Amino acid sequence: MAHNHNVSPFNSMPPAIVALALVIVGVELAFSLGARGLLGGPGAVGWRLDALQRFAFSNEIWHWMLASGQFPAKHLLRFFSYPFVHASFSHALFAAVMLLALGKMVGEALGTLRTLAILAVSCFGGALAYGFVSTPIPLIGAFPPVYGLIGGFTYLLWLRLGQMGAQQARAFSLIGILLGIQLLFGLLFGGSLDWVADLGGFASGFVLTMVLVPGGWARLRERLRQRR
């Protein structure tokens, strides 16, 4: 079959994924320009700090909600708003590129709505996992939901390798390499506990994809029935 090399790679990209990536980069671009005095006037210098205080996921606030039994909507929003705040432009750009690449692969296999569901659930799951560690550093950045897409991709690859009769453990090579790199950088340069949120996002995406793939729910019930 002839391949049209003039076709844009964005043609098969889910528009919703492109929109999310543009929002991530756009927000960070506004912060960067504001910090340099090129946008928004003198008050724009504090845009990033204000966003961190209002939208980052905070363990201290989460633990306060659990202790007090109060769950204000503005704080529950933090479970889904933290991916739109980043530490720097390079941080946001790298997250957006990974979101586009993985969103395209998972979106082609599962469709846009299922892909968005994976992003939302892994976003929540990543923050929830981070909430169990004791750290004053707030959680920001889109990597937990991106890792959720990695979890979805891993399960899809695991299924495909099984159909081919290949070793299914190979499907976990990508997550193993990424977590290994994070651990190495943490040991060499020090770092936060963001990897806990990334792992929580990965697990959430992996488990949800088990249900979302065609026939996945029936397959899961059959496995649970066999283990009884």
SETIGU-36326 format. One record per residue (C-alpha): residue in one letter; chain; x, y, z. Coordinates in pm, whole numbers, plus 32768, in hexadecimal, padded with zeros to 4 digits. Layout:
BEGIN
<rest:A	kette:A	x:X	y:Y	z:Z>
...
REM end
This chain:
BEGIN
<rest:M	kette:A	x:8000	y:8000	z:8000>
<rest:A	kette:A	x:807F	y:815C	z:7FAD>
<rest:H	kette:A	x:80BE	y:8240	z:80D0>
<rest:N	kette:A	x:8079	y:83B3	z:80B6>
<rest:H	kette:A	x:81A3	y:845E	z:8157>
<rest:N	kette:A	x:80F1	y:85AD	z:8147>
<rest:V	kette:A	x:7FE5	y:8545	z:8240>
<rest:S	kette:A	x:800A	y:85FF	z:8388>
<rest:P	kette:A	x:8058	y:8521	z:84B6>
<rest:F	kette:A	x:7F4E	y:85E6	z:8573>
<rest:N	kette:A	x:7E38	y:8562	z:8493>
<rest:S	kette:A	x:7E15	y:8425	z:8563>
<rest:M	kette:A	x:7E56	y:84D8	z:86AB>
<rest:P	kette:A	x:7D22	y:84F2	z:878D>
<rest:P	kette:A	x:7CC4	y:8665	z:878D>
<rest:A	kette:A	x:7C83	y:865A	z:8904>
<rest:I	kette:A	x:7DE9	y:85E5	z:8943>
<rest:V	kette:A	x:7E72	y:86FB	z:8867>
<rest:A	kette:A	x:7D9B	y:87F5	z:8925>
<rest:L	kette:A	x:7E1E	y:877C	z:8A76>
<rest:A	kette:A	x:7F85	y:8795	z:89FE>
<rest:L	kette:A	x:7F48	y:88F5	z:897D>
<rest:V	kette:A	x:7EB0	y:895D	z:8AC9>
<rest:I	kette:A	x:7FDD	y:88D3	z:8B87>
<rest:V	kette:A	x:80D5	y:898A	z:8AA8>
<rest:G	kette:A	x:7FFE	y:8AC4	z:8A99>
<rest:V	kette:A	x:7FE4	y:8AE2	z:8C13>
<rest:E	kette:A	x:815A	y:8AB4	z:8C3A>
<rest:L	kette:A	x:81A0	y:8BAC	z:8B23>
<rest:A	kette:A	x:80CC	y:8CAF	z:8BD9>
<rest:F	kette:A	x:8189	y:8C6F	z:8D1E>
<rest:S	kette:A	x:82DB	y:8C8C	z:8C70>
<rest:L	kette:A	x:8283	y:8DCB	z:8BB7>
<rest:G	kette:A	x:81E8	y:8E5E	z:8CEF>
<rest:A	kette:A	x:831E	y:8E14	z:8DBE>
<rest:R	kette:A	x:83EE	y:8ED2	z:8CBA>
<rest:G	kette:A	x:8306	y:8FFE	z:8CBD>
<rest:L	kette:A	x:8293	y:8FC0	z:8B59>
<rest:L	kette:A	x:8129	y:8F74	z:8BB0>
<rest:G	kette:A	x:802D	y:8FE5	z:8CB3>
<rest:G	kette:A	x:80E8	y:9102	z:8D54>
<rest:P	kette:A	x:81A0	y:9101	z:8EA5>
<rest:G	kette:A	x:80A6	y:9016	z:8F4A>
<rest:A	kette:A	x:80EF	y:8F04	z:8E4E>
<rest:V	kette:A	x:8237	y:8EB7	z:8EFD>
<rest:G	kette:A	x:8174	y:8E00	z:900A>
<rest:W	kette:A	x:808D	y:8D3A	z:8F23>
<rest:R	kette:A	x:8148	y:8BF2	z:8F4E>
<rest:L	kette:A	x:8156	y:8C0E	z:90C9>
<rest:D	kette:A	x:7FE4	y:8C63	z:90D7>
<rest:A	kette:A	x:7F91	y:8B37	z:8FFB>
<rest:L	kette:A	x:8064	y:8A54	z:90DA>
<rest:Q	kette:A	x:7FA5	y:8AC7	z:920C>
<rest:R	kette:A	x:7E4F	y:8AA2	z:916B>
<rest:F	kette:A	x:7E6C	y:8973	z:9088>
<rest:A	kette:A	x:7F8E	y:8892	z:90F7>
<rest:F	kette:A	x:7F37	y:8756	z:91B5>
<rest:S	kette:A	x:7F9F	y:8789	z:931F>
<rest:N	kette:A	x:7FD2	y:8669	z:9410>
<rest:E	kette:A	x:7FA1	y:8753	z:9535>
<rest:I	kette:A	x:7E4D	y:87C5	z:94B4>
<rest:W	kette:A	x:7DEB	y:865D	z:9463>
<rest:H	kette:A	x:7E44	y:85E4	z:95BE>
<rest:W	kette:A	x:7D84	y:870A	z:9653>
<rest:M	kette:A	x:7C51	y:86A6	z:9588>
<rest:L	kette:A	x:7C69	y:8540	z:9604>
<rest:A	kette:A	x:7C98	y:85AC	z:976F>
<rest:S	kette:A	x:7B82	y:86B0	z:976C>
<rest:G	kette:A	x:7A8C	y:85F6	z:9691>
<rest:Q	kette:A	x:7A66	y:872D	z:95BB>
<rest:F	kette:A	x:7A98	y:8715	z:9443>
<rest:P	kette:A	x:7A70	y:886E	z:93A2>
<rest:A	kette:A	x:7A44	y:8866	z:9229>
<rest:K	kette:A	x:7B66	y:8957	z:91F6>
<rest:H	kette:A	x:7C52	y:885D	z:929A>
<rest:L	kette:A	x:7BBC	y:8727	z:91F5>
<rest:L	kette:A	x:7C00	y:87D9	z:90AC>
<rest:R	kette:A	x:7D73	y:87B5	z:90F7>
<rest:F	kette:A	x:7D5B	y:8641	z:90A0>
<rest:F	kette:A	x:7D25	y:86AB	z:8F35>
<rest:S	kette:A	x:7DC2	y:8806	z:8F1A>
<rest:Y	kette:A	x:7F2B	y:87BA	z:8F7A>
<rest:P	kette:A	x:7F8C	y:8733	z:8E1E>
<rest:F	kette:A	x:7F63	y:8891	z:8D8C>
<rest:V	kette:A	x:806C	y:892F	z:8E6D>
<rest:H	kette:A	x:81DD	y:88E6	z:8E2A>
<rest:A	kette:A	x:832A	y:894D	z:8EBA>
<rest:S	kette:A	x:83BA	y:89D1	z:8D73>
<rest:F	kette:A	x:837A	y:89EA	z:8BFE>
<rest:S	kette:A	x:8453	y:88B9	z:8BB4>
<rest:H	kette:A	x:8392	y:87F2	z:8CB9>
<rest:A	kette:A	x:8247	y:884C	z:8C13>
<rest:L	kette:A	x:82C8	y:8818	z:8AB1>
<rest:F	kette:A	x:834D	y:86BB	z:8AF9>
<rest:A	kette:A	x:8204	y:865B	z:8B9F>
<rest:A	kette:A	x:813D	y:86E0	z:8A76>
<rest:V	kette:A	x:8213	y:8620	z:897B>
<rest:M	kette:A	x:81E5	y:84DB	z:8A3C>
<rest:L	kette:A	x:8071	y:8520	z:8A59>
<rest:L	kette:A	x:8054	y:8548	z:88E0>
<rest:A	kette:A	x:8120	y:8411	z:8890>
<rest:L	kette:A	x:8075	y:832A	z:8987>
<rest:G	kette:A	x:7F1F	y:83C6	z:8952>
<rest:K	kette:A	x:7F3B	y:8378	z:87E0>
<rest:M	kette:A	x:7F99	y:820C	z:881A>
<rest:V	kette:A	x:7E94	y:81C9	z:8925>
<rest:G	kette:A	x:7D8D	y:829A	z:8872>
<rest:E	kette:A	x:7DB5	y:81D3	z:8731>
<rest:A	kette:A	x:7D79	y:8090	z:87F1>
<rest:L	kette:A	x:7C66	y:80F8	z:88E2>
<rest:G	kette:A	x:7BCC	y:8237	z:885B>
<rest:T	kette:A	x:7BC6	y:8398	z:88E6>
<rest:L	kette:A	x:7AC7	y:836C	z:89FE>
<rest:R	kette:A	x:7B78	y:823E	z:8A94>
<rest:T	kette:A	x:7CC6	y:82F1	z:8A79>
<rest:L	kette:A	x:7C3C	y:8420	z:8B31>
<rest:A	kette:A	x:7BAF	y:8338	z:8C3B>
<rest:I	kette:A	x:7D08	y:82A1	z:8C6E>
<rest:L	kette:A	x:7D9D	y:83FD	z:8C90>
<rest:A	kette:A	x:7C98	y:846A	z:8D8F>
<rest:V	kette:A	x:7CAA	y:8330	z:8E65>
<rest:S	kette:A	x:7E26	y:8321	z:8E62>
<rest:C	kette:A	x:7E33	y:8494	z:8EB7>
<rest:F	kette:A	x:7D62	y:844B	z:8FED>
<rest:G	kette:A	x:7E19	y:8306	z:9038>
<rest:G	kette:A	x:7F6D	y:83AD	z:9023>
<rest:A	kette:A	x:7F09	y:84BF	z:9117>
<rest:L	kette:A	x:7E69	y:83C3	z:9201>
<rest:A	kette:A	x:7FA6	y:82F1	z:9208>
<rest:Y	kette:A	x:8074	y:842A	z:9249>
<rest:G	kette:A	x:7F8B	y:847E	z:9368>
<rest:F	kette:A	x:8005	y:834F	z:942A>
<rest:V	kette:A	x:816D	y:83CA	z:943E>
<rest:S	kette:A	x:81E2	y:84C9	z:953B>
<rest:T	kette:A	x:8270	y:85F5	z:9483>
<rest:P	kette:A	x:8232	y:876C	z:948B>
<rest:I	kette:A	x:8282	y:8788	z:9316>
<rest:P	kette:A	x:8144	y:87B6	z:9248>
<rest:L	kette:A	x:8102	y:86DC	z:9118>
<rest:I	kette:A	x:8104	y:8789	z:8FC6>
<rest:G	kette:A	x:8131	y:8723	z:8E5D>
<rest:A	kette:A	x:8080	y:8646	z:8D60>
<rest:F	kette:A	x:815D	y:8516	z:8D8B>
<rest:P	kette:A	x:8073	y:8445	z:8E6A>
<rest:P	kette:A	x:7F5D	y:8443	z:8D60>
<rest:V	kette:A	x:8066	y:8411	z:8C52>
<rest:Y	kette:A	x:80DC	y:82E2	z:8D13>
<rest:G	kette:A	x:7F70	y:8275	z:8D14>
<rest:L	kette:A	x:7F82	y:826D	z:8B99>
<rest:I	kette:A	x:80C3	y:81A5	z:8BB8>
<rest:G	kette:A	x:7FFE	y:80B4	z:8C92>
<rest:G	kette:A	x:7EF1	y:809B	z:8B87>
<rest:F	kette:A	x:7FF2	y:8068	z:8A75>
<rest:T	kette:A	x:80A1	y:7F60	z:8B48>
<rest:Y	kette:A	x:7F61	y:7E96	z:8B72>
<rest:L	kette:A	x:7F13	y:7EAE	z:89FE>
<rest:L	kette:A	x:8074	y:7E37	z:89AE>
<rest:W	kette:A	x:8054	y:7D22	z:8AB1>
<rest:L	kette:A	x:7F19	y:7CA7	z:8A01>
<rest:R	kette:A	x:7FBE	y:7CBB	z:88AB>
<rest:L	kette:A	x:80F2	y:7BFA	z:891B>
<rest:G	kette:A	x:8011	y:7AF0	z:89AE>
<rest:Q	kette:A	x:7F57	y:7ACC	z:8864>
<rest:M	kette:A	x:80A5	y:7AA6	z:87B1>
<rest:G	kette:A	x:811F	y:79A2	z:88A9>
<rest:A	kette:A	x:823F	y:7A84	z:8911>
<rest:Q	kette:A	x:82C0	y:7AC8	z:8A6F>
<rest:Q	kette:A	x:81C3	y:7BB7	z:8B07>
<rest:A	kette:A	x:82B3	y:7C3C	z:8C0F>
<rest:R	kette:A	x:8355	y:7D06	z:8AF8>
<rest:A	kette:A	x:8227	y:7DED	z:8B05>
<rest:F	kette:A	x:82A9	y:7E7C	z:8C4C>
<rest:S	kette:A	x:83FB	y:7EE2	z:8BBB>
<rest:L	kette:A	x:8396	y:804D	z:8B84>
<rest:I	kette:A	x:8319	y:808D	z:8CE6>
<rest:G	kette:A	x:8447	y:7FD6	z:8D71>
<rest:I	kette:A	x:8538	y:80B2	z:8CAE>
<rest:L	kette:A	x:8485	y:81F5	z:8D0B>
<rest:L	kette:A	x:8473	y:81A5	z:8E7D>
<rest:G	kette:A	x:85DE	y:8134	z:8E73>
<rest:I	kette:A	x:8647	y:8282	z:8DDF>
<rest:Q	kette:A	x:8580	y:833D	z:8EE8>
<rest:L	kette:A	x:8623	y:8271	z:8FFC>
<rest:L	kette:A	x:877E	y:82AC	z:8F6D>
<rest:F	kette:A	x:874A	y:8424	z:8F54>
<rest:G	kette:A	x:86BC	y:8428	z:90B4>
<rest:L	kette:A	x:87ED	y:8377	z:913D>
<rest:L	kette:A	x:88E3	y:8453	z:907D>
<rest:F	kette:A	x:8840	y:85A7	z:909F>
<rest:G	kette:A	x:8739	y:857D	z:91AA>
<rest:G	kette:A	x:85CA	y:85A3	z:9162>
<rest:S	kette:A	x:8467	y:859E	z:91DD>
<rest:L	kette:A	x:8373	y:8481	z:91FE>
<rest:D	kette:A	x:82C2	y:84CC	z:90B6>
<rest:W	kette:A	x:830C	y:8368	z:9046>
<rest:V	kette:A	x:8201	y:82F2	z:913D>
<rest:A	kette:A	x:80FB	y:83BC	z:9080>
<rest:D	kette:A	x:8185	y:8341	z:8F32>
<rest:L	kette:A	x:816B	y:81D9	z:8FA6>
<rest:G	kette:A	x:800B	y:8217	z:9027>
<rest:G	kette:A	x:7FAC	y:82A9	z:8ED7>
<rest:F	kette:A	x:8043	y:8180	z:8E20>
<rest:A	kette:A	x:7F89	y:8084	z:8EF9>
<rest:S	kette:A	x:7E40	y:8140	z:8ECD>
<rest:G	kette:A	x:7E65	y:814C	z:8D53>
<rest:F	kette:A	x:7ECA	y:7FDF	z:8D3E>
<rest:V	kette:A	x:7DA3	y:7F63	z:8E0F>
<rest:L	kette:A	x:7CA3	y:8041	z:8D62>
<rest:T	kette:A	x:7D18	y:7FD2	z:8C0A>
<rest:M	kette:A	x:7CDA	y:7E69	z:8C74>
<rest:V	kette:A	x:7B6A	y:7EC8	z:8C8E>
<rest:L	kette:A	x:7B53	y:7FB8	z:8B69>
<rest:V	kette:A	x:7BDD	y:7ED7	z:8A55>
<rest:P	kette:A	x:7ACD	y:7E1F	z:8992>
<rest:G	kette:A	x:7A6F	y:7CEB	z:8A5A>
<rest:G	kette:A	x:7B4D	y:7D5C	z:8B77>
<rest:W	kette:A	x:7A42	y:7D5A	z:8C86>
<rest:A	kette:A	x:79D0	y:7BFB	z:8C2C>
<rest:R	kette:A	x:7B3B	y:7B86	z:8C21>
<rest:L	kette:A	x:7B7F	y:7C1D	z:8D78>
<rest:R	kette:A	x:7A4B	y:7B7A	z:8E12>
<rest:E	kette:A	x:7AB2	y:7A2B	z:8D84>
<rest:R	kette:A	x:7C0B	y:7A46	z:8E1E>
<rest:L	kette:A	x:7B7E	y:7AA8	z:8F70>
<rest:R	kette:A	x:7A8B	y:7983	z:8F5E>
<rest:Q	kette:A	x:7BA9	y:7892	z:8F12>
<rest:R	kette:A	x:7C6F	y:7907	z:9042>
<rest:R	kette:A	x:7B54	y:78BD	z:9136>
REM end
